[in-house]
Amino acid sequence: METYLQIEGLTKSVGDRMLFADLTFGINEGDKIGIIAKNGTGKSTLLDVIAGRTDSDSGSVVWRRGLNVAYLEQEPQFPAGATTIEAALDSDSPEAMAVKDYERAMASHDNEALAEASHRMDSIGAWDYEDRLRQLLTRLHIDEFDKPVSQLSGGQRKRLALAREIMREPDLIMLDEPTNHLDIEIIEWLEAYLKRSRMAILMVTHDRYFLDRVCNRIIELDRTSAYAYDGNYDYYLRRRAERIEAMGAELARVKNTLRKEQDWMSRQPQARAGKAKFRIDAFHDLKERSKVNLEERNIRLEGNAGYIGNKIFEAKGICKSFGEKTILQDFNYTFARFDRMGIIGPNGVGKSTFIKLLQGIIAPDAGTWDIGTTVRFGYYSQQGIEFDDQKRVIDAVTEIAEDIQLSTGESLAPMQYLQKFLFSVPDQQKYIHTLSGGERCRLHLATVLMRQPNFLILDEPTNDLDIVTLGILEEYLASFKGCLIVISHDRYFLDNIVDHILVMEGDGQLRDFPGNYSDYRSYLESNASAVPESKSTQADKESRRNDSETTRRQGRQAKLTFKERREYEALEAELEALNKEKERLENIFNSGAPDPDIDEHSRRYPELLAEIDEKEMRWLELDERS
């Protein structure tokens, strides 16, 4: 197995804070590695060091000569003033350069430059590159190719950057929180793509299903050291629990020995002066080893949800639109006591607007909310809250309350309370402007929960929280004695927390599904394999595809090359065969007759639909130019 990258003795500190020390590991062909650590411990910094964008204090990063590497940053950067297609082509590959020259010639209407660019595209096969890029962008729900990048949402920018890096066809791709700001549909597509891809992967993510289904190695950064596990996330959890148990036993042994040695040090000052220097050195070594603090692993959030009456609130005929875009249309719902709802849907469908309507932050166009008098909202917003960056962490909490009540009746000072959110005493003295994104999210969460809400509304709470904090939050929410609404793309989080799913499908259409996300997904898969698409659904898909193709090919009139003409003719025969196979499977499903191969047919059917969809899209774009 070929070695792509070798890291030896890598050390990095920021000020007087050590992020990681003496890290040593390698990345081989076929490795799919997930990096796990608390926020603020240097995960993104480690990727930047490996990529050569940040210097290390010591150690080395040795790459295989000629290795093709792509890097998806947590906050992608694009050329100033670039359009979507220009940003997607921001690559130094010959194909990307040729396509950029072609796009410039098209925009300038320079026939001579256009002819020269078209010839170059033909000579290096760049037409196929452009086709694949536009097809990938469309698959990622980006079809406004001339739109300035500055006008894109956070999710659109992440998808655009993802397409740019995939098109590099790297040997190794580095991903920093790749699922942040993506909706579940795109996450599941990316998950499947990476799983079947041959490229090596090094990624930082808190998405536990993503880790479990993509990775074959996990590296945990813990107290400046790295611990490697050969297996997926589920395997890592089991092995990590064993390691923590062993560390606890070792720490107990060290402290027991230290007590005996402390007694020896106190009783024999004269003997120490003359002999047993090795024992004195061992004593100081034990003292250092005894300072390891494992308590944070057992932290549990505790709050005191205020009393909530039987009447929560009722939605009556709620309507809301923005121009031609409908968010809610005659929405009626009665929230029950201790309701635990998850809200899912594509980005831009109006999920955040829905919960702002519920709280009165945005007024509906029609209808009313009848809210019970005992309801006290706690709102964790996707945008966070505006902290005074020049204040310390402890000040942000103290300004709200100097005494926090827990459900146990215990009263905590702000310093004690913040420790439950993994802010150590030194961390509490940090100025807010120095916090990482995840640390700011933890502080935001702390300020929401300390107000003792009885109706929690969490808008994408998992985006920047690390896995340790997510586990603690899940434990808290499982025992929360109030109502809960969660908007999230984290499938693991939804499965653990909610008991029904509100699916926002767009155009004001909502579906309430009993069960968690995995239940809902299983329902969709079973119905997709058993029931063929209706004619109206097929017509809608064809209409959307035609609209997309019109946008993609707008202004482009280049004729088919010889190679494309042969591909066009072959596609017609392939599509005819695929549609016959589809018709045969549908006849089997609809017959109701027993079939020993029904499981195989059920697995094949969604794959077949995807294959037809892809080939039809390619046929349509070639047909338009024929």
C-alpha positions as CSV (number, residue, x, y, z in Angstrom):
1,M,0.0,0.0,0.0
2,E,1.5,3.3,-1.1
3,T,2.2,6.0,1.5
4,Y,0.8,9.4,0.6
5,L,1.8,11.4,3.6
6,Q,4.0,10.9,6.7
7,I,3.8,13.2,9.8
8,E,6.6,13.0,12.3
9,G,6.8,14.7,15.7
10,L,4.4,17.5,14.8
11,T,4.0,20.2,17.6
12,K,2.1,23.4,17.6
13,S,1.3,25.9,20.3
14,V,-0.6,29.3,20.3
15,G,0.9,31.6,22.9
16,D,1.4,29.6,26.0
17,R,-1.2,27.1,25.0
18,M,-0.1,23.8,23.6
19,L,-2.5,22.5,20.9
20,F,-0.8,19.2,20.1
21,A,2.7,17.8,20.7
22,D,4.8,15.2,19.0
23,L,2.0,13.9,16.7
24,T,3.1,11.0,14.5
25,F,1.0,9.2,12.0
26,G,0.8,8.4,8.2
27,I,-1.9,8.4,5.5
28,N,-1.8,5.6,3.0
29,E,-3.7,5.0,-0.2
30,G,-7.3,4.1,0.5
31,D,-7.3,5.6,4.1
32,K,-10.4,7.4,5.1
33,I,-9.5,9.1,8.3
34,G,-11.7,11.1,10.7
35,I,-10.2,13.5,13.3
36,I,-12.1,14.0,16.5
37,A,-11.4,16.4,19.3
38,K,-13.0,19.1,21.5
39,N,-13.5,22.6,20.1
40,G,-10.4,24.7,20.5
41,T,-7.9,21.9,20.7
42,G,-6.4,22.5,17.2
43,K,-8.3,20.3,14.7
44,S,-8.5,23.0,12.0
45,T,-5.0,24.2,12.9
46,L,-3.7,20.6,12.3
47,L,-5.2,20.6,8.8
48,D,-3.7,24.0,8.0
49,V,-0.3,22.8,9.2
50,I,-0.5,19.7,7.1
51,A,-1.6,21.7,4.1
52,G,1.3,24.1,4.6
53,R,-0.8,27.1,5.3
54,T,0.4,27.4,8.9
55,D,3.9,26.7,10.3
56,S,4.4,24.2,13.1
57,D,6.7,24.7,16.0
58,S,8.6,21.5,15.2
59,G,8.2,18.2,13.4
60,S,7.8,17.4,9.7
61,V,5.1,16.8,7.1
62,V,6.5,14.7,4.1
63,W,4.3,14.3,1.0
64,R,4.7,11.7,-1.7
65,R,6.1,13.5,-4.8
66,G,3.5,14.5,-7.3
67,L,0.5,13.8,-5.0
68,N,-2.6,15.7,-6.1
69,V,-4.3,17.2,-3.0
70,A,-7.5,19.1,-2.5
71,Y,-8.5,21.0,0.7
72,L,-12.1,22.0,1.6
73,E,-11.8,24.7,4.3
74,Q,-14.4,25.3,6.9
75,E,-14.9,28.8,5.5
76,P,-14.1,28.5,1.8
77,Q,-12.4,31.4,0.0
78,F,-13.1,32.5,-3.5
79,P,-11.6,35.2,-5.9
80,A,-13.1,38.6,-5.3
81,G,-15.9,39.5,-7.6
82,A,-16.1,36.0,-9.1
83,T,-19.3,34.5,-10.5
84,T,-20.3,31.0,-9.5
85,I,-18.9,29.3,-12.6
86,E,-15.6,31.3,-12.3
87,A,-15.2,30.3,-8.7
88,A,-15.9,26.7,-9.6
89,L,-13.1,26.9,-12.2
90,D,-10.6,28.4,-9.8
91,S,-8.1,25.6,-10.4
92,D,-4.7,25.3,-12.1
93,S,-5.6,22.1,-14.0
94,P,-5.3,22.4,-17.9
95,E,-9.0,21.6,-18.3
96,A,-10.1,24.3,-15.9
97,M,-7.8,26.8,-17.5
98,A,-9.2,26.0,-21.0
99,V,-12.8,26.2,-19.8
100,K,-12.0,29.6,-18.2
101,D,-10.6,30.9,-21.4
102,Y,-13.7,29.6,-23.3
103,E,-16.1,31.3,-20.8
104,R,-14.2,34.6,-21.1
105,A,-14.4,34.4,-24.9
106,M,-18.1,33.7,-24.7
107,A,-18.6,36.7,-22.4
108,S,-16.6,39.0,-24.7
109,H,-18.3,37.9,-27.9
110,D,-14.9,37.8,-29.6
111,N,-15.4,35.3,-32.4
112,E,-11.7,34.8,-33.0
113,A,-10.9,34.2,-29.3
114,L,-14.0,31.9,-29.2
115,A,-12.8,29.8,-32.1
116,E,-9.3,29.5,-30.6
117,A,-10.7,28.6,-27.1
118,S,-13.1,26.0,-28.7
119,H,-10.2,24.4,-30.6
120,R,-8.2,24.1,-27.3
121,M,-11.2,22.6,-25.6
122,D,-11.4,20.0,-28.3
123,S,-7.7,19.2,-28.3
124,I,-7.5,18.4,-24.5
125,G,-11.0,17.0,-24.0
126,A,-12.1,19.9,-21.9
127,W,-15.7,19.8,-23.1
128,D,-16.2,16.8,-21.0
129,Y,-14.7,18.6,-18.0
130,E,-17.1,21.5,-18.3
131,D,-20.0,19.1,-18.8
132,R,-19.1,17.2,-15.6
133,L,-18.6,20.4,-13.6
134,R,-22.0,21.8,-14.6
135,Q,-23.6,18.5,-14.0
136,L,-22.0,18.3,-10.5
137,L,-23.1,21.9,-9.7
138,T,-26.6,21.1,-10.7
139,R,-26.6,17.9,-8.6
140,L,-25.6,20.1,-5.7
141,H,-28.5,22.4,-6.4
142,I,-26.5,25.3,-7.9
143,D,-27.8,26.3,-11.3
144,E,-27.3,30.1,-11.4
145,F,-23.9,30.0,-12.9
146,D,-23.6,33.7,-13.5
147,K,-24.6,34.7,-10.0
148,P,-21.9,36.5,-8.0
149,V,-20.4,34.4,-5.2
150,S,-20.9,37.3,-2.8
151,Q,-24.7,36.8,-3.1
152,L,-24.6,33.1,-2.3
153,S,-25.7,31.8,1.1
154,G,-23.4,29.9,3.5
155,G,-24.7,26.6,2.3
156,Q,-24.4,27.5,-1.4
157,R,-20.8,28.6,-0.9
158,K,-20.0,25.3,0.9
159,R,-21.5,23.3,-2.0
160,L,-19.7,25.4,-4.6
161,A,-16.3,24.9,-2.8
162,L,-17.1,21.2,-2.6
163,A,-17.7,21.0,-6.3
164,R,-14.4,22.9,-7.0
165,E,-12.4,20.4,-4.9
166,I,-14.1,17.3,-6.3
167,M,-13.3,18.4,-9.8
168,R,-9.6,18.4,-9.0
169,E,-9.9,14.6,-8.9
170,P,-7.4,14.5,-6.0
171,D,-5.5,11.5,-4.7
172,L,-6.1,12.9,-1.2
173,I,-8.8,15.3,-0.1
174,M,-8.8,17.2,3.2
175,L,-12.2,18.2,4.6
176,D,-12.8,20.6,7.5
177,E,-16.4,20.2,8.7
178,P,-17.7,19.2,5.3
179,T,-21.3,18.8,6.5
180,N,-21.7,22.2,8.1
181,H,-24.5,24.3,6.4
182,L,-25.5,21.4,4.1
183,D,-29.0,20.0,4.2
184,I,-29.5,16.3,4.8
185,E,-30.1,15.4,1.1
186,I,-26.6,16.8,0.1
187,I,-25.0,15.2,3.2
188,E,-26.3,11.8,2.2
189,W,-25.1,12.3,-1.4
190,L,-21.6,13.3,-0.2
191,E,-21.5,10.4,2.2
192,A,-22.3,8.0,-0.6
193,Y,-19.8,9.7,-3.0
194,L,-16.9,9.6,-0.5
195,K,-17.7,6.0,0.5
196,R,-17.3,4.7,-3.0
197,S,-14.5,7.0,-4.0
198,R,-10.9,5.6,-4.3
199,M,-9.3,8.8,-3.0
200,A,-7.8,9.0,0.5
201,I,-9.6,11.3,2.9
202,L,-8.5,13.2,6.0
203,M,-11.4,15.1,7.6
204,V,-12.5,16.9,10.6
205,T,-16.2,16.4,11.3
206,H,-18.7,16.1,14.2
207,D,-21.3,14.2,12.1
208,R,-21.3,10.8,13.8
209,Y,-23.2,8.9,11.1
210,F,-20.9,10.5,8.5
211,L,-17.9,9.3,10.4
212,D,-19.4,5.8,10.9
213,R,-20.3,5.3,7.3
214,V,-17.3,6.8,5.6
215,C,-14.2,6.4,7.8
216,N,-12.0,3.3,8.3
217,R,-9.7,5.1,10.8
218,I,-10.3,7.5,13.6
219,I,-7.7,9.8,15.2
220,E,-8.6,11.4,18.5
221,L,-6.7,14.5,19.7
222,D,-6.8,14.5,23.5
223,R,-4.7,16.6,25.8
224,T,-2.1,17.4,23.1
225,S,-1.7,13.7,22.1
226,A,-3.2,11.6,19.3
227,Y,-4.8,8.2,19.7
228,A,-5.4,6.2,16.5
229,Y,-8.2,3.5,16.1
230,D,-8.4,1.3,13.0
231,G,-12.2,1.1,12.4
232,N,-15.2,3.3,12.0
233,Y,-16.8,5.6,14.6
234,D,-18.8,2.8,16.3
235,Y,-15.6,0.8,16.8
236,Y,-13.8,4.0,18.1
237,L,-16.5,4.5,20.7
238,R,-16.0,1.0,22.2
239,R,-12.2,1.2,22.2
240,R,-12.2,4.7,23.6
241,A,-14.4,3.7,26.5
242,E,-11.8,0.9,27.2
243,R,-9.0,3.4,27.1
244,I,-10.7,5.9,29.4
245,E,-11.4,3.1,31.9
246,A,-7.8,2.1,31.8
247,M,-6.7,5.7,32.2
248,G,-8.9,6.0,35.3
249,A,-7.5,2.8,36.8
250,E,-3.9,4.0,36.1
251,L,-4.7,7.5,37.6
252,A,-6.0,5.8,40.8
253,R,-2.9,3.7,41.0
254,V,-0.6,6.8,40.5
255,K,-2.4,8.8,43.2
256,N,-2.2,5.9,45.6
257,T,1.5,5.5,45.0
258,L,1.9,9.3,45.2
259,R,0.4,9.4,48.7
260,K,2.9,6.8,49.9
261,E,5.8,8.7,48.3
262,Q,4.6,12.0,49.7
263,D,4.7,10.4,53.2
264,W,8.3,9.3,52.5
265,M,9.3,12.7,51.3
266,S,7.9,14.3,54.5
267,R,9.4,11.9,57.0
268,Q,13.0,11.6,55.7
269,P,14.6,14.9,54.8
270,Q,18.1,13.8,55.9
271,A,17.9,10.5,54.0
272,R,16.8,12.3,50.9
273,A,19.8,14.5,51.1
274,G,22.2,11.6,50.9
275,K,20.7,9.0,48.7
276,A,17.7,7.8,46.6
277,K,17.8,10.6,44.1
278,F,16.1,8.3,41.6
279,R,13.2,8.0,44.1
280,I,12.9,11.8,44.4
281,D,12.8,12.1,40.6
282,A,10.2,9.4,40.4
283,F,8.1,11.3,43.0
284,H,8.1,14.4,40.9
285,D,7.2,12.4,37.8
286,L,4.3,10.9,39.7
287,K,3.2,14.3,40.8
288,E,2.9,15.5,37.2
289,R,1.1,12.3,36.1
290,S,-1.4,12.8,38.9
291,K,-2.5,16.1,37.5
292,V,-4.4,14.5,34.6
293,N,-8.1,15.6,35.0
294,L,-10.7,13.1,33.8
295,E,-13.6,14.8,35.5
296,E,-14.8,16.6,32.3
297,R,-15.7,13.2,30.8
298,N,-18.4,12.7,33.4
299,I,-19.9,16.2,33.2
300,R,-23.7,16.3,32.8
301,L,-25.6,19.5,32.1
302,E,-28.3,20.3,34.5
303,G,-31.0,22.9,34.3
304,N,-34.3,23.7,35.8
305,A,-37.0,23.8,33.1
306,G,-39.7,26.0,34.5
307,Y,-43.2,24.6,35.0
308,I,-45.2,24.3,31.8
309,G,-49.0,24.0,31.8
310,N,-51.2,21.8,29.8
311,K,-51.9,24.5,27.3
312,I,-48.8,25.0,25.2
313,F,-49.8,26.7,22.0
314,E,-51.9,26.3,18.9
315,A,-51.3,27.3,15.3
316,K,-54.4,28.4,13.5
317,G,-54.4,29.0,9.8
318,I,-50.9,30.4,9.6
319,C,-49.8,31.7,6.2
320,K,-46.5,33.3,5.3
321,S,-45.0,34.2,1.9
322,F,-42.1,36.3,0.7
323,G,-43.1,37.5,-2.8
324,E,-43.9,34.3,-4.8
325,K,-42.2,32.0,-2.3
326,T,-44.6,30.4,0.1
327,I,-43.3,29.3,3.5
328,L,-46.6,28.2,5.2
329,Q,-50.0,27.8,3.7
330,D,-52.9,27.4,6.2
331,F,-50.8,25.7,8.8
332,N,-52.7,24.2,11.7
333,Y,-51.1,22.4,14.6
334,T,-51.7,21.9,18.4
335,F,-48.5,21.4,20.3
336,A,-48.8,18.9,23.1
337,R,-47.1,19.0,26.5
338,F,-43.5,17.6,26.2
339,D,-43.7,17.5,22.4
340,R,-40.3,16.8,20.8
341,M,-40.3,17.8,17.2
342,G,-37.5,17.7,14.6
343,I,-37.8,19.9,11.5
344,I,-36.0,19.0,8.3
345,G,-36.1,20.1,4.7
346,P,-33.8,21.5,2.0
347,N,-31.9,24.7,2.6
348,G,-34.0,27.8,1.8
349,V,-37.3,26.1,2.3
350,G,-38.1,28.3,5.4
351,K,-37.2,26.3,8.5
352,S,-35.7,29.2,10.4
353,T,-38.5,31.4,9.3
354,F,-41.0,28.9,10.8
355,I,-39.5,29.1,14.3
356,K,-39.2,32.9,14.1
357,L,-42.9,33.0,13.2
358,L,-43.7,30.8,16.2
359,Q,-41.9,33.2,18.6
360,G,-43.4,36.3,17.1
361,I,-40.0,37.5,15.7
362,I,-41.7,37.6,12.3
363,A,-45.4,38.3,11.8
364,P,-47.5,35.9,9.7
365,D,-49.5,37.2,6.7
366,A,-52.6,35.5,8.2
367,G,-53.6,33.3,11.1
368,T,-52.8,33.4,14.8
369,W,-50.6,31.6,17.4
370,D,-52.5,30.9,20.7
371,I,-49.6,30.6,23.2
372,G,-50.1,29.4,26.8
373,T,-49.3,31.8,29.6
374,T,-46.7,29.4,31.2
375,V,-44.6,29.0,28.0
376,R,-41.1,30.5,28.3
377,F,-39.0,30.1,25.1
378,G,-35.3,29.4,25.0
379,Y,-34.0,30.1,21.5
380,Y,-30.6,28.9,20.2
381,S,-30.3,30.7,16.9
382,Q,-28.2,29.6,13.9
383,Q,-26.6,33.0,13.8
384,G,-25.7,33.0,17.5
385,I,-26.0,36.1,19.6
386,E,-24.0,39.3,19.7
387,F,-21.5,39.0,22.5
388,D,-19.2,42.0,23.4
389,D,-15.9,40.6,22.0
390,Q,-13.9,42.7,24.4
391,K,-15.4,41.0,27.5
392,R,-14.3,37.7,29.1
393,V,-16.3,34.5,28.9
394,I,-17.1,34.7,32.6
395,D,-18.5,38.2,32.2
396,A,-21.0,37.1,29.5
397,V,-22.6,34.7,32.1
398,T,-22.3,36.9,35.2
399,E,-24.1,39.8,33.5
400,I,-27.2,37.5,33.1
401,A,-27.2,36.0,36.6
402,E,-24.8,35.5,39.5
403,D,-26.7,32.5,40.7
404,I,-27.9,29.7,38.5
405,Q,-30.5,27.2,39.8
406,L,-30.5,23.5,38.8
407,S,-33.3,21.0,38.8
408,T,-31.7,19.3,41.8
409,G,-32.2,22.5,43.9
410,E,-28.5,23.1,43.8
411,S,-27.3,26.7,43.2
412,L,-24.2,27.3,41.1
413,A,-21.9,30.3,40.6
414,P,-21.2,31.3,37.0
415,M,-17.7,29.8,37.2
416,Q,-19.1,26.4,38.3
417,Y,-21.8,26.6,35.7
418,L,-19.4,27.3,32.8
419,Q,-17.3,24.3,33.8
420,K,-20.3,22.1,32.9
421,F,-20.0,23.5,29.4
422,L,-16.3,22.5,29.2
423,F,-14.9,25.9,30.0
424,S,-12.0,25.4,32.4
425,V,-11.2,28.2,34.8
426,P,-8.4,29.5,32.6
427,D,-10.7,29.4,29.6
428,Q,-13.3,31.5,31.4
429,Q,-10.8,34.3,31.5
430,K,-10.4,34.4,27.8
431,Y,-11.7,37.4,25.8
432,I,-14.6,36.4,23.7
433,H,-12.9,37.6,20.5
434,T,-10.3,34.9,20.9
435,L,-12.8,32.0,21.0
436,S,-13.1,29.5,18.2
437,G,-16.5,29.1,16.5
438,G,-17.3,26.0,18.5
439,E,-16.4,27.7,21.8
440,R,-18.7,30.6,20.9
441,C,-21.5,28.1,20.3
442,R,-21.0,26.5,23.7
443,L,-21.1,29.9,25.3
444,H,-24.3,30.8,23.4
445,L,-25.8,27.5,24.5
446,A,-24.9,28.1,28.1
447,T,-26.6,31.5,28.1
448,V,-29.8,30.0,26.6
449,L,-30.1,27.1,29.1
450,M,-29.3,29.2,32.2
451,R,-32.5,31.2,31.7
452,Q,-34.5,28.1,32.7
453,P,-36.7,27.9,29.5
454,N,-39.5,25.3,29.4
455,F,-39.8,25.4,25.6
456,L,-36.4,25.0,23.8
457,I,-36.0,25.9,20.2
458,L,-32.7,24.9,18.7
459,D,-31.8,26.1,15.2
460,E,-28.9,24.0,13.9
461,P,-27.3,23.5,17.3
462,T,-24.8,20.9,16.0
463,N,-23.1,23.1,13.3
464,D,-20.0,24.0,15.4
465,L,-20.3,21.9,18.5
466,D,-17.8,19.1,19.0
467,I,-18.7,15.5,19.6
468,V,-18.1,15.7,23.4
469,T,-20.4,18.7,23.8
470,L,-23.0,17.1,21.5
471,G,-23.1,14.0,23.7
472,I,-23.5,16.1,26.9
473,L,-26.3,18.2,25.2
474,E,-28.1,15.0,24.1
475,E,-28.1,13.7,27.7
476,Y,-29.5,17.0,28.9
477,L,-32.3,17.1,26.2
478,A,-33.2,13.5,26.9
479,S,-34.2,14.4,30.4
480,F,-35.5,17.9,29.6
481,K,-39.0,18.4,31.2
482,G,-40.4,20.7,28.6
483,C,-41.2,21.1,24.9
484,L,-38.5,20.9,22.2
485,I,-38.2,21.9,18.6
486,V,-34.9,21.1,16.8
487,I,-33.9,22.1,13.3
488,S,-30.9,20.0,12.4
489,H,-29.1,18.2,9.6
490,D,-27.4,15.9,12.1
491,R,-29.2,12.6,11.7
492,Y,-27.6,11.1,14.8
493,F,-28.7,14.0,16.9
494,L,-32.3,13.8,15.6
495,D,-32.5,10.1,16.2
496,N,-31.5,10.5,19.8
497,I,-33.7,13.5,20.6
498,V,-37.0,13.8,18.7
499,D,-40.1,11.6,18.6
500,H,-41.6,13.0,15.3
501,I,-40.4,14.8,12.2
502,L,-42.0,17.8,10.5
503,V,-40.8,17.7,6.9
504,M,-40.9,21.0,5.1
505,E,-41.1,20.2,1.4
506,G,-41.4,23.7,-0.1
507,D,-44.3,25.7,-1.5
508,G,-45.9,25.7,1.9
509,Q,-46.2,21.9,2.0
510,L,-45.5,20.2,5.3
511,R,-45.7,16.5,6.4
512,D,-45.7,15.4,10.0
513,F,-44.1,12.0,10.4
514,P,-44.2,9.9,13.6
515,G,-40.8,8.6,14.6
516,N,-37.2,9.8,14.3
517,Y,-35.1,10.6,11.2
518,S,-34.0,7.0,10.6
519,D,-37.6,5.8,10.8
520,Y,-38.5,8.5,8.2
521,R,-35.6,7.5,5.9
522,S,-36.6,3.8,6.1
523,Y,-40.1,4.8,5.2
524,L,-39.0,6.7,2.1
525,E,-36.7,3.9,0.9
526,S,-39.3,1.2,1.3
527,N,-41.9,3.2,-0.6
528,A,-39.4,4.2,-3.3
529,S,-38.5,0.6,-4.0
530,A,-42.1,-0.6,-3.9
531,V,-44.0,2.1,-5.7
532,P,-43.1,3.4,-9.1
533,E,-43.1,7.2,-9.6
534,S,-46.5,8.7,-10.6
535,K,-46.8,10.3,-14.0
536,S,-47.1,13.7,-12.4
537,T,-43.9,13.1,-10.4
538,Q,-42.1,12.1,-13.6
539,A,-43.5,15.1,-15.4
540,D,-42.3,17.4,-12.6
541,K,-38.8,15.9,-12.7
542,E,-38.7,16.3,-16.4
543,S,-39.8,19.9,-16.1
544,R,-37.2,20.7,-13.5
545,R,-34.5,18.9,-15.6
546,N,-35.5,20.9,-18.7
547,D,-35.4,24.2,-16.7
548,S,-32.0,23.2,-15.4
549,E,-30.6,22.3,-18.8
550,T,-31.9,25.6,-20.3
551,T,-29.9,27.5,-17.6
552,R,-26.8,25.3,-18.0
553,R,-26.6,25.7,-21.8
554,Q,-27.8,29.3,-22.0
555,G,-25.6,31.1,-24.6
556,R,-23.6,28.0,-25.6
557,Q,-24.0,26.9,-29.2
558,A,-20.8,24.8,-29.8
559,K,-21.5,21.9,-32.1
560,L,-20.9,18.3,-31.1
561,T,-17.4,16.9,-31.5
562,F,-17.0,13.5,-33.2
563,K,-16.6,11.9,-29.8
564,E,-19.7,13.5,-28.5
565,R,-21.7,12.5,-31.5
566,R,-20.9,8.8,-30.9
567,E,-21.7,9.3,-27.2
568,Y,-25.1,10.8,-28.1
569,E,-26.0,7.9,-30.4
570,A,-24.8,5.3,-27.7
571,L,-26.9,7.1,-25.0
572,E,-30.1,6.5,-27.0
573,A,-29.6,2.8,-27.0
574,E,-28.5,2.7,-23.4
575,L,-31.6,4.7,-22.3
576,E,-33.9,2.4,-24.2
577,A,-32.4,-0.7,-22.5
578,L,-32.6,1.0,-19.0
579,N,-36.2,2.0,-19.4
580,K,-37.1,-1.5,-20.5
581,E,-35.4,-2.8,-17.3
582,K,-37.3,-0.2,-15.2
583,E,-40.7,-1.2,-16.8
584,R,-39.9,-4.9,-16.1
585,L,-39.1,-4.2,-12.4
586,E,-42.3,-2.1,-12.0
587,N,-44.4,-5.0,-13.4
588,I,-42.8,-7.3,-10.9
589,F,-43.6,-4.9,-8.0
590,N,-47.2,-4.3,-9.1
591,S,-48.0,-8.0,-9.8
592,G,-48.0,-9.0,-6.1
593,A,-46.7,-12.5,-7.1
594,P,-44.0,-14.1,-4.9
595,D,-40.5,-13.5,-6.3
596,P,-37.4,-15.1,-4.7
597,D,-35.3,-12.1,-6.1
598,I,-37.5,-9.3,-4.7
599,D,-34.7,-8.0,-2.4
600,E,-32.3,-7.8,-5.2
601,H,-34.9,-6.0,-7.4
602,S,-35.7,-3.6,-4.6
603,R,-32.0,-2.6,-4.2
604,R,-31.6,-2.3,-8.0
605,Y,-34.6,-0.1,-8.6
606,P,-33.4,3.2,-6.9
607,E,-29.9,2.7,-8.5
608,L,-31.6,2.2,-11.9
609,L,-33.6,5.5,-11.5
610,A,-30.5,7.4,-10.6
611,E,-28.7,5.9,-13.7
612,I,-31.6,6.8,-16.0
613,D,-31.7,10.3,-14.5
614,E,-28.0,10.9,-15.1
615,K,-28.0,9.6,-18.7
616,E,-31.1,11.5,-19.6
617,M,-29.5,14.7,-18.4
618,R,-26.4,14.1,-20.5
619,W,-28.6,13.1,-23.5
620,L,-30.6,16.3,-23.2
621,E,-27.6,18.5,-23.2
622,L,-26.1,16.8,-26.2
623,D,-29.4,16.8,-28.0
624,E,-29.7,20.6,-27.5
625,R,-26.4,21.1,-29.3
626,S,-27.0,18.5,-32.1
